[in-house]
Amino acid sequence: MIANLAANLLVLIHFGFILFVVLGGLLVLKWRKIAYLHIPCVLWGALIEVGGWLCPLTPLEWHLRQLAGDAGYTGGFIDHYVMPLVYPPGLTRGMQLWIGAIVVLVNLCVYAWVVWNCSKRSKGRLSK
């Protein structure tokens, strides 16, 4: 029972982390200091995707599922939980590389916007 709850909680944490990686840059538009947490998370998420690695949370979830008496599943967290929601079955390596590139591109655009706005504000202060 406890192992199953822990595995489910880990899935929620894992999913929250993925959402933060993809959309967390939007929080930086409001709270700049979140960038200190968000940038390393984006780098980690992109490396996991581009490198084709398994996130360390996935084996931990498998272990908790086995402790709970479940059979578990094969593949990674994204393959099992996220891809069926967002993408068609049959994730390919090429798709995985695109996902990593999109995550980086979206966040580069958000951070470019943040830097542009910050420089615009500082120029306004200097001219007064």
N, C-alpha and C positions, 0 to 999 in steps of 0.2 A: 504493500500500500504506500509506504513512505517513498520507496524507490520510484514507484510510478508517478507520484506527485512531484518528486524531484526532477524526473525526466521531463514531465510536462512543463514545469517551471523553467527548466533549462531551454526547452523549445521556445517559450515566450521570450526569454532573455535573448536567445539567439536571433529570433525574428526582430526583436526591438533593436538589436545591434545592427542588423542589415538595414532596417529603416533609417536608423541614425546615419549610417554610412551614405546611403543614397540621398536622403533628404535633410540631413543635419546642417548642410551649408545654409539652408534657409533660416535656421535658428541663428546663424552667425550674422545674418542681416540685421537682426534685432539685438543680439548679445554677442559682441565681438570676441570676448574672452573664451567662448565655447570653441573657437578655432583651435586653441591649444589642445583640446581633446579630440576635436573632429578630424583634423588633418592626419594624425597618426592612425586613427580608425579607418579613414579612407585609404591610406597607404596599405594598411594590413588587409582590408577587404579586396583591394585591387590585386595585391600580391597573391592572395588565396586563389582568386579567379584566374589570373593570368598564369600563375605557376601551376594551376591544376591540382593544388594541394587540398587536403582535408583540413577544415578548421578543427582545432583541438577540442572544441565543444562536442563535435559529432561523435568521436569514439567514447567520450564520457557519457553522452546520452545513450549510445548503444549499450554500454556497461550497465547503466541504471535500468534500462529496459530488460536486460537479461536478469538482473537481480530481482526485478518485479515478476519474472516468469514469462515475459513476452519473448517472442521470437526475434524481435528487432527488425531491421531492414538493411538492405545493402545500398551502397552509394552514399553520397553526402547529404547534408541537411538541405541544401538548395535543391538537389535532385528530388528528394523525398517530399518536402513541404512546399517550397516556393514555386518550383517549375510547374507542377500541375495546376497551380493557381494562375500563373502569368503566361507561361509558354506551353507550346504543344509538347507532347511526349517525345523523347528521343533527343535529349540535349547532346549536342555535338561539341567537340573541342572548339570549333570555330565560333559557335554561339557563346561559349564560355569566354573566349577572348573578346568578343563584342560586348558582352556584359561588363567585363572589367574596363574596357575602353569607354563605354558609356558612363559608367560611374565616375571615372576620372574626368571626362569631358564636362559632365553636368557640374561637378564640383569646381572645376577650373573656371567655368563661366560664372558661377556664383561668387567665387573668390575674386575674380577679375572685377566684378561689379562692386564688391566690398572695397577693394583697393581703390578703384576709380572714385567711389563716393568719399572715401576718407581723404584722398588727395584733393578732391574738389572742395571739401570743407576746410582743409588746412590752407588752401590757397585763398579762400574767402576770408579767413581770419587774418592772414598776413596782409591782405590789401586794405584792411580797415584801419 
